[in-house]
Amino acid sequence: MDLADLTTLRLGGPARTVIEAATESELVEAVRVADEAGDPMLLVAGGSNLVVADEGFGGTVVRILTRGIEVDSDACSGAMVTVAAGEPWDEVVARAITEGWVGIEALSGIPGSTGATPIQNVGAYGQEVSQTIASVRTYDRYDRAIRTIAAADCGFTYRSSRFKAEPHRFVVLSVTFQLELGDLGAPIAYAELARTLDVEVGERAPAAKVRESVLALRRGKGMVLDVDDHDTWSAGSFFTNPLLTADEAADLPPEAPRFAQPDGTIKTSAAWLIDHAGFAKGYGTDHASLSTKHVLALTNRGGATTTELLTLAREIREGVRAAYGITLVNEPVLIGCEL
């Protein structure tokens, strides 16, 4: 099986061995056997954050196909919702709207699996999963034991966590979210979304309307998967927004976006840097280009190779560095290749 068939970029060569794990016990056993054999292993669920080499992967690919949602809910403490790692994330968000679970509505339309969300500390439109995660159940490959890790011990930061910092240690088995109950979503924390909803930042809106608005915004940027739309043949945002020191931020042009962070750093916009370094929407070749809707997404226009996509990514990274002295960092995980 080609890994192109398992990734949203539709790129990547063959896998030597593919094992499908439909239950938690099957997942743990597949990982344990590969580890004991000293076999290289790649975990794949939604495949929305992977860039795989054209040569493929010379080891065992474990497909995480686990399903299941368990709910413990009461009017006082809200809902404790435990979701199997293989559950498609957007289906979880859609159910949250139906059930009146509040706190993840602005994360609508994000592709991939639930188990991947704590690894990247997935976020969008002013929400991050770290705001609602209570704990993460894992298989610890070093200790060969099941471990439940409280949110406070997950090391969540911007687009990162201890799971990302120790990429070969933990296998996420399930994620437990603590969610409020109600019809109104969490306070809106993102200006673009607030404008779309016609509310002020900090105000609340019906969760169903928040989801509808977020999906519309994401579709307008080619960020909702559609097999017929090559702008969605991507890994989402390819580069993270840079976190700068005050001195680094001062060197940016006055009009460059700046967002002060709690730790004293200043976040700027990777999309702004790319655009103003001369890389417009659609920049690239007939095979690999920036999305025609959003400059943060590198897309497969059909027939692309991973080599072509990474060549484009390097050109953009070097162009931004030459223009602004900032080195962009890729968000997707690179398998068998490097930027």
PATIDO-597392 format. One record per residue (C-alpha): x, y, z. Coordinates in steps of 0.1 Angstrom, whole numbers. Layout:
% residues N
<r><x>X</x><y>Y</y><z>Z</z></r>
...
END
This chain:
% residues 339
<r><x>0</x><y>0</y><z>0</z></r>
<r><x>13</x><y>35</y><z>-9</z></r>
<r><x>12</x><y>60</y><z>19</z></r>
<r><x>-2</x><y>84</y><z>-6</z></r>
<r><x>-35</x><y>65</y><z>-1</z></r>
<r><x>-34</x><y>73</y><z>37</z></r>
<r><x>-24</x><y>110</y><z>37</z></r>
<r><x>-44</x><y>141</y><z>29</z></r>
<r><x>-15</x><y>154</y><z>8</z></r>
<r><x>-19</x><y>122</y><z>-13</z></r>
<r><x>19</x><y>118</y><z>-13</z></r>
<r><x>43</x><y>91</y><z>-2</z></r>
<r><x>57</x><y>58</y><z>-15</z></r>
<r><x>49</x><y>23</y><z>-3</z></r>
<r><x>49</x><y>9</y><z>32</z></r>
<r><x>67</x><y>-24</y><z>37</z></r>
<r><x>41</x><y>-37</y><z>62</z></r>
<r><x>7</x><y>-23</y><z>72</z></r>
<r><x>-12</x><y>-34</y><z>103</z></r>
<r><x>-47</x><y>-22</y><z>110</z></r>
<r><x>-56</x><y>-18</y><z>147</z></r>
<r><x>-94</x><y>-15</y><z>154</z></r>
<r><x>-92</x><y>-19</y><z>191</z></r>
<r><x>-70</x><y>-5</y><z>219</z></r>
<r><x>-56</x><y>-39</y><z>226</z></r>
<r><x>-47</x><y>-45</y><z>190</z></r>
<r><x>-30</x><y>-11</y><z>188</z></r>
<r><x>-9</x><y>-17</y><z>219</z></r>
<r><x>0</x><y>-52</y><z>207</z></r>
<r><x>10</x><y>-41</y><z>172</z></r>
<r><x>33</x><y>-14</y><z>187</z></r>
<r><x>47</x><y>-38</y><z>213</z></r>
<r><x>56</x><y>-65</y><z>187</z></r>
<r><x>72</x><y>-39</y><z>164</z></r>
<r><x>93</x><y>-25</y><z>193</z></r>
<r><x>104</x><y>-59</y><z>204</z></r>
<r><x>115</x><y>-68</y><z>169</z></r>
<r><x>134</x><y>-35</y><z>166</z></r>
<r><x>112</x><y>-26</y><z>136</z></r>
<r><x>108</x><y>10</y><z>125</z></r>
<r><x>72</x><y>20</y><z>131</z></r>
<r><x>49</x><y>47</y><z>118</z></r>
<r><x>15</x><y>54</y><z>133</z></r>
<r><x>-11</x><y>67</y><z>109</z></r>
<r><x>-47</x><y>77</y><z>116</z></r>
<r><x>-62</x><y>106</y><z>96</z></r>
<r><x>-29</x><y>112</y><z>78</z></r>
<r><x>-35</x><y>150</y><z>78</z></r>
<r><x>-2</x><y>160</y><z>93</z></r>
<r><x>22</x><y>138</y><z>75</z></r>
<r><x>47</x><y>144</y><z>46</z></r>
<r><x>61</x><y>110</y><z>35</z></r>
<r><x>91</x><y>105</y><z>13</z></r>
<r><x>86</x><y>93</y><z>-23</z></r>
<r><x>106</x><y>62</y><z>-13</z></r>
<r><x>79</x><y>53</y><z>13</z></r>
<r><x>85</x><y>38</y><z>47</z></r>
<r><x>107</x><y>7</y><z>52</z></r>
<r><x>90</x><y>-5</y><z>84</z></r>
<r><x>56</x><y>-13</y><z>99</z></r>
<r><x>28</x><y>12</y><z>95</z></r>
<r><x>1</x><y>8</y><z>121</z></r>
<r><x>-32</x><y>23</y><z>111</z></r>
<r><x>-52</x><y>35</y><z>141</z></r>
<r><x>-88</x><y>27</y><z>134</z></r>
<r><x>-101</x><y>26</y><z>170</z></r>
<r><x>-135</x><y>40</y><z>176</z></r>
<r><x>-157</x><y>48</y><z>206</z></r>
<r><x>-169</x><y>77</y><z>227</z></r>
<r><x>-178</x><y>74</y><z>264</z></r>
<r><x>-196</x><y>102</y><z>283</z></r>
<r><x>-200</x><y>110</y><z>320</z></r>
<r><x>-222</x><y>140</y><z>322</z></r>
<r><x>-241</x><y>160</y><z>349</z></r>
<r><x>-254</x><y>195</y><z>352</z></r>
<r><x>-229</x><y>206</y><z>378</z></r>
<r><x>-196</x><y>194</y><z>364</z></r>
<r><x>-204</x><y>193</y><z>327</z></r>
<r><x>-194</x><y>164</y><z>304</z></r>
<r><x>-163</x><y>142</y><z>307</z></r>
<r><x>-160</x><y>128</y><z>272</z></r>
<r><x>-135</x><y>101</y><z>265</z></r>
<r><x>-128</x><y>96</y><z>228</z></r>
<r><x>-108</x><y>68</y><z>212</z></r>
<r><x>-77</x><y>79</y><z>193</z></r>
<r><x>-90</x><y>68</y><z>159</z></r>
<r><x>-123</x><y>88</y><z>160</z></r>
<r><x>-123</x><y>114</y><z>132</z></r>
<r><x>-120</x><y>147</y><z>150</z></r>
<r><x>-146</x><y>167</y><z>131</z></r>
<r><x>-172</x><y>141</y><z>139</z></r>
<r><x>-165</x><y>145</y><z>175</z></r>
<r><x>-170</x><y>183</y><z>172</z></r>
<r><x>-203</x><y>178</y><z>153</z></r>
<r><x>-215</x><y>155</y><z>181</z></r>
<r><x>-205</x><y>181</y><z>207</z></r>
<r><x>-228</x><y>206</y><z>191</z></r>
<r><x>-257</x><y>181</y><z>190</z></r>
<r><x>-251</x><y>171</y><z>227</z></r>
<r><x>-245</x><y>206</y><z>240</z></r>
<r><x>-209</x><y>201</y><z>249</z></r>
<r><x>-191</x><y>235</y><z>249</z></r>
<r><x>-155</x><y>243</y><z>242</z></r>
<r><x>-144</x><y>228</y><z>210</z></r>
<r><x>-169</x><y>243</y><z>185</z></r>
<r><x>-142</x><y>267</y><z>170</z></r>
<r><x>-121</x><y>236</y><z>161</z></r>
<r><x>-147</x><y>225</y><z>135</z></r>
<r><x>-135</x><y>213</y><z>101</z></r>
<r><x>-100</x><y>203</y><z>112</z></r>
<r><x>-91</x><y>170</y><z>95</z></r>
<r><x>-74</x><y>141</y><z>112</z></r>
<r><x>-80</x><y>119</y><z>142</z></r>
<r><x>-88</x><y>128</y><z>179</z></r>
<r><x>-56</x><y>110</y><z>190</z></r>
<r><x>-35</x><y>135</y><z>171</z></r>
<r><x>-50</x><y>166</y><z>187</z></r>
<r><x>-30</x><y>166</y><z>219</z></r>
<r><x>2</x><y>159</y><z>201</z></r>
<r><x>1</x><y>191</y><z>181</z></r>
<r><x>-21</x><y>209</y><z>207</z></r>
<r><x>-44</x><y>215</y><z>178</z></r>
<r><x>-58</x><y>250</y><z>176</z></r>
<r><x>-78</x><y>274</y><z>154</z></r>
<r><x>-99</x><y>305</y><z>157</z></r>
<r><x>-89</x><y>312</y><z>193</z></r>
<r><x>-94</x><y>277</y><z>207</z></r>
<r><x>-68</x><y>250</y><z>215</z></r>
<r><x>-76</x><y>215</y><z>226</z></r>
<r><x>-54</x><y>221</y><z>257</z></r>
<r><x>-81</x><y>243</y><z>270</z></r>
<r><x>-105</x><y>214</y><z>274</z></r>
<r><x>-83</x><y>182</y><z>277</z></r>
<r><x>-85</x><y>167</y><z>311</z></r>
<r><x>-62</x><y>137</y><z>305</z></r>
<r><x>-46</x><y>116</y><z>278</z></r>
<r><x>-44</x><y>78</y><z>280</z></r>
<r><x>-13</x><y>65</y><z>264</z></r>
<r><x>9</x><y>35</y><z>258</z></r>
<r><x>44</x><y>43</y><z>271</z></r>
<r><x>68</x><y>25</y><z>247</z></r>
<r><x>98</x><y>31</y><z>271</z></r>
<r><x>81</x><y>16</y><z>302</z></r>
<r><x>59</x><y>-7</y><z>281</z></r>
<r><x>29</x><y>3</y><z>302</z></r>
<r><x>-4</x><y>21</y><z>299</z></r>
<r><x>-2</x><y>56</y><z>314</z></r>
<r><x>-29</x><y>82</y><z>319</z></r>
<r><x>-13</x><y>117</y><z>318</z></r>
<r><x>-32</x><y>146</y><z>334</z></r>
<r><x>-34</x><y>178</y><z>313</z></r>
<r><x>-11</x><y>196</y><z>336</z></r>
<r><x>16</x><y>171</y><z>328</z></r>
<r><x>12</x><y>171</y><z>290</z></r>
<r><x>35</x><y>201</y><z>285</z></r>
<r><x>11</x><y>219</y><z>262</z></r>
<r><x>25</x><y>249</y><z>244</z></r>
<r><x>17</x><y>266</y><z>210</z></r>
<r><x>13</x><y>237</y><z>186</z></r>
<r><x>33</x><y>214</y><z>208</z></r>
<r><x>32</x><y>190</y><z>238</z></r>
<r><x>54</x><y>165</y><z>256</z></r>
<r><x>40</x><y>140</y><z>231</z></r>
<r><x>56</x><y>159</y><z>203</z></r>
<r><x>87</x><y>166</y><z>223</z></r>
<r><x>92</x><y>128</y><z>229</z></r>
<r><x>79</x><y>116</y><z>195</z></r>
<r><x>90</x><y>79</y><z>199</z></r>
<r><x>77</x><y>74</y><z>234</z></r>
<r><x>39</x><y>78</y><z>237</z></r>
<r><x>11</x><y>62</y><z>217</z></r>
<r><x>-21</x><y>81</y><z>223</z></r>
<r><x>-49</x><y>56</y><z>230</z></r>
<r><x>-77</x><y>80</y><z>240</z></r>
<r><x>-83</x><y>116</y><z>250</z></r>
<r><x>-107</x><y>128</y><z>278</z></r>
<r><x>-122</x><y>162</y><z>274</z></r>
<r><x>-139</x><y>182</y><z>302</z></r>
<r><x>-166</x><y>203</y><z>285</z></r>
<r><x>-192</x><y>227</y><z>298</z></r>
<r><x>-229</x><y>221</y><z>290</z></r>
<r><x>-250</x><y>246</y><z>271</z></r>
<r><x>-261</x><y>261</y><z>238</z></r>
<r><x>-237</x><y>290</y><z>238</z></r>
<r><x>-201</x><y>284</y><z>227</z></r>
<r><x>-171</x><y>295</y><z>246</z></r>
<r><x>-163</x><y>332</y><z>245</z></r>
<r><x>-150</x><y>342</y><z>211</z></r>
<r><x>-113</x><y>348</y><z>212</z></r>
<r><x>-105</x><y>354</y><z>175</z></r>
<r><x>-112</x><y>387</y><z>158</z></r>
<r><x>-120</x><y>373</y><z>123</z></r>
<r><x>-145</x><y>349</y><z>138</z></r>
<r><x>-161</x><y>376</y><z>160</z></r>
<r><x>-166</x><y>398</y><z>129</z></r>
<r><x>-182</x><y>369</y><z>110</z></r>
<r><x>-206</x><y>362</y><z>139</z></r>
<r><x>-212</x><y>400</y><z>144</z></r>
<r><x>-202</x><y>399</y><z>181</z></r>
<r><x>-173</x><y>414</y><z>200</z></r>
<r><x>-143</x><y>395</y><z>210</z></r>
<r><x>-151</x><y>379</y><z>244</z></r>
<r><x>-188</x><y>376</y><z>237</z></r>
<r><x>-205</x><y>343</y><z>231</z></r>
<r><x>-226</x><y>330</y><z>203</z></r>
<r><x>-247</x><y>298</y><z>198</z></r>
<r><x>-223</x><y>269</y><z>194</z></r>
<r><x>-241</x><y>257</y><z>163</z></r>
<r><x>-236</x><y>291</y><z>147</z></r>
<r><x>-199</x><y>292</y><z>157</z></r>
<r><x>-194</x><y>258</y><z>140</z></r>
<r><x>-213</x><y>270</y><z>109</z></r>
<r><x>-192</x><y>302</y><z>107</z></r>
<r><x>-159</x><y>284</y><z>113</z></r>
<r><x>-167</x><y>258</y><z>85</z></r>
<r><x>-175</x><y>287</y><z>61</z></r>
<r><x>-142</x><y>305</y><z>69</z></r>
<r><x>-122</x><y>273</y><z>65</z></r>
<r><x>-139</x><y>264</y><z>32</z></r>
<r><x>-130</x><y>298</y><z>20</z></r>
<r><x>-94</x><y>291</y><z>27</z></r>
<r><x>-94</x><y>256</y><z>13</z></r>
<r><x>-91</x><y>241</y><z>47</z></r>
<r><x>-120</x><y>216</y><z>47</z></r>
<r><x>-112</x><y>183</y><z>29</z></r>
<r><x>-128</x><y>180</y><z>-5</z></r>
<r><x>-116</x><y>153</y><z>-29</z></r>
<r><x>-126</x><y>175</y><z>-59</z></r>
<r><x>-107</x><y>206</y><z>-46</z></r>
<r><x>-70</x><y>204</y><z>-50</z></r>
<r><x>-66</x><y>234</y><z>-26</z></r>
<r><x>-75</x><y>209</y><z>1</z></r>
<r><x>-49</x><y>183</y><z>-10</z></r>
<r><x>-26</x><y>196</y><z>17</z></r>
<r><x>-14</x><y>191</y><z>53</z></r>
<r><x>-32</x><y>222</y><z>64</z></r>
<r><x>-10</x><y>250</y><z>75</z></r>
<r><x>25</x><y>240</y><z>65</z></r>
<r><x>44</x><y>265</y><z>87</z></r>
<r><x>37</x><y>275</y><z>122</z></r>
<r><x>34</x><y>312</y><z>132</z></r>
<r><x>68</x><y>323</y><z>145</z></r>
<r><x>72</x><y>332</y><z>181</z></r>
<r><x>97</x><y>361</y><z>184</z></r>
<r><x>116</x><y>380</y><z>210</z></r>
<r><x>108</x><y>417</y><z>215</z></r>
<r><x>140</x><y>426</y><z>196</z></r>
<r><x>132</x><y>403</y><z>167</z></r>
<r><x>96</x><y>417</y><z>165</z></r>
<r><x>110</x><y>452</y><z>165</z></r>
<r><x>129</x><y>444</y><z>133</z></r>
<r><x>97</x><y>436</y><z>114</z></r>
<r><x>80</x><y>462</y><z>92</z></r>
<r><x>56</x><y>484</y><z>113</z></r>
<r><x>26</x><y>469</y><z>95</z></r>
<r><x>35</x><y>433</y><z>103</z></r>
<r><x>11</x><y>415</y><z>126</z></r>
<r><x>22</x><y>412</y><z>162</z></r>
<r><x>4</x><y>393</y><z>190</z></r>
<r><x>18</x><y>395</y><z>225</z></r>
<r><x>19</x><y>361</y><z>243</z></r>
<r><x>16</x><y>353</y><z>280</z></r>
<r><x>53</x><y>342</y><z>281</z></r>
<r><x>65</x><y>375</y><z>268</z></r>
<r><x>72</x><y>364</y><z>233</z></r>
<r><x>55</x><y>380</y><z>203</z></r>
<r><x>37</x><y>359</y><z>177</z></r>
<r><x>36</x><y>371</y><z>141</z></r>
<r><x>18</x><y>357</y><z>111</z></r>
<r><x>36</x><y>331</y><z>89</z></r>
<r><x>10</x><y>338</y><z>62</z></r>
<r><x>18</x><y>375</y><z>62</z></r>
<r><x>55</x><y>368</y><z>60</z></r>
<r><x>51</x><y>344</y><z>31</z></r>
<r><x>28</x><y>368</y><z>12</z></r>
<r><x>50</x><y>399</y><z>17</z></r>
<r><x>81</x><y>379</y><z>8</z></r>
<r><x>67</x><y>376</y><z>-27</z></r>
<r><x>49</x><y>343</y><z>-26</z></r>
<r><x>13</x><y>348</y><z>-36</z></r>
<r><x>-16</x><y>324</y><z>-36</z></r>
<r><x>-11</x><y>298</y><z>-63</z></r>
<r><x>27</x><y>303</y><z>-64</z></r>
<r><x>45</x><y>272</y><z>-76</z></r>
<r><x>43</x><y>247</y><z>-104</z></r>
<r><x>15</x><y>227</y><z>-121</z></r>
<r><x>22</x><y>199</y><z>-97</z></r>
<r><x>29</x><y>215</y><z>-63</z></r>
<r><x>19</x><y>250</y><z>-54</z></r>
<r><x>6</x><y>272</y><z>-26</z></r>
<r><x>-32</x><y>270</y><z>-23</z></r>
<r><x>-51</x><y>294</y><z>-45</z></r>
<r><x>-71</x><y>303</y><z>-14</z></r>
<r><x>-44</x><y>305</y><z>14</z></r>
<r><x>-7</x><y>310</y><z>13</z></r>
<r><x>0</x><y>288</y><z>44</z></r>
<r><x>-11</x><y>256</y><z>26</z></r>
<r><x>12</x><y>238</y><z>3</z></r>
<r><x>-9</x><y>217</y><z>-21</z></r>
<r><x>-6</x><y>187</y><z>-44</z></r>
<r><x>-23</x><y>198</y><z>-77</z></r>
<r><x>-23</x><y>163</y><z>-89</z></r>
<r><x>7</x><y>142</y><z>-99</z></r>
<r><x>30</x><y>159</y><z>-75</z></r>
<r><x>59</x><y>141</y><z>-57</z></r>
<r><x>71</x><y>148</y><z>-22</z></r>
<r><x>104</x><y>160</y><z>-36</z></r>
<r><x>85</x><y>187</y><z>-56</z></r>
<r><x>65</x><y>198</y><z>-26</z></r>
<r><x>96</x><y>201</y><z>-3</z></r>
<r><x>114</x><y>220</y><z>-30</z></r>
<r><x>86</x><y>245</y><z>-29</z></r>
<r><x>87</x><y>246</y><z>9</z></r>
<r><x>124</x><y>252</y><z>9</z></r>
<r><x>121</x><y>281</y><z>-16</z></r>
<r><x>94</x><y>297</y><z>6</z></r>
<r><x>114</x><y>292</y><z>38</z></r>
<r><x>145</x><y>307</y><z>22</z></r>
<r><x>126</x><y>336</y><z>7</z></r>
<r><x>111</x><y>345</y><z>41</z></r>
<r><x>145</x><y>342</y><z>58</z></r>
<r><x>161</x><y>365</y><z>32</z></r>
<r><x>134</x><y>390</y><z>35</z></r>
<r><x>128</x><y>391</y><z>72</z></r>
<r><x>156</x><y>371</y><z>89</z></r>
<r><x>130</x><y>346</y><z>103</z></r>
<r><x>132</x><y>309</y><z>97</z></r>
<r><x>98</x><y>293</y><z>93</z></r>
<r><x>93</x><y>259</y><z>110</z></r>
<r><x>72</x><y>232</y><z>93</z></r>
<r><x>41</x><y>220</y><z>112</z></r>
<r><x>36</x><y>186</y><z>95</z></r>
<r><x>58</x><y>157</y><z>105</z></r>
<r><x>83</x><y>147</y><z>79</z></r>
<r><x>88</x><y>109</y><z>74</z></r>
<r><x>119</x><y>98</y><z>56</z></r>
<r><x>126</x><y>133</y><z>43</z></r>
<r><x>137</x><y>166</y><z>55</z></r>
<r><x>132</x><y>203</y><z>48</z></r>
END
